[in-house]
Amino acid sequence: MSSPLIVLASVGKTYGTGEGATTVLKDIDLTINEGEFIGIVGPSGSGKSTLMHIIGFLDAPSIGTYTFCGQNTSGLLPDDFAKIRAQDIAFVFQAFHLLPRLTVTENVMLPLLYHPTIKKQERETKALAAIESVGLTPRKDFAANKLSGGQKQRTAIARALVTSPKVIFADEPTGNLDSASGKAVLEIFRGLHKQGKTVIIVTHDPGVAAMCDRVISLRDGAIISDERKRT
C-alpha cells in the first residue's frame, strides 16, 4: 500500500504575536490519500481557507508538521516550494483569475511557461488536450472576456489540469455560477476523481459537499468531524 499523499500532524496557524495574535488553526491532524474526493466545509472564519493554503503551499504552519508525498516539508527552501506549486499543486478559484484578453488556449498555457520539465514545443498540445477534457474545444480561440461564467470556470479547470498535478484544490468553485453551470462544473470534478485525481473542494455549500466522498468540517480552527460517504 502506498504512503499517504498528505499528512498533517498537530498543525496550527497563528497570525501576529503577543496580545494581538490570532490563532486560525489549532491541533489539526489530517491524512489524505491519493485519489480522494474531499470537501472541506465550515462557516466563515472557521479556518477552511487557511487549511487549504497550508496544504497547497501558499502558507506555512506556525506549529506542527506537514508531510507531502512522504517528505517532511519543514526543511524545504522557497525554490522547493515553488517547484511543488509548479508541478504538483493546482488551484481553481471562485473568481476564475483568467487574463481577459487572452484566448482560452493562451490562458490554459500560462502555468506551462514556468514549468521546469515541460518543453516549449509541448505546451500547446498539452493545453489543447486539457481544453478538450472540459469540453471547451469549440471555444479554444475565444478571448476569456467573451465566455460565460461556466465557460470561464471550465477554462480555469483546464488550466489547473494542464500540468498533471497530484492535487487539485477548488475554493468555492461554484460561487459565481448559476445552478446549471455549477452542476456541470461539479460533474467535471467528479469525473476527474474517477480518473484517479485527488480533488479537494473548499465550500460553504452543503450541496457541493454532498458531491464529495469525504467531508471534513471545521469550526473555530479545529476539525469537528471527518466523515466518509458509505458505499
Beta strands, then each sheet from edge to edge (+ up, - down):
strand 1: 6-15
strand 2: 22-32
strand 3: 37-41
strand 4: 63-68
strand 5: 71-72
strand 6: 89-93
strand 7: 167-171
strand 8: 198-203
strand 9: 214-219
strand 10: 222-228
sheet 1: 2+ 1- 4+ 5-
sheet 2: 6+ 7+ 8+ 3+ 9+ 10-
end
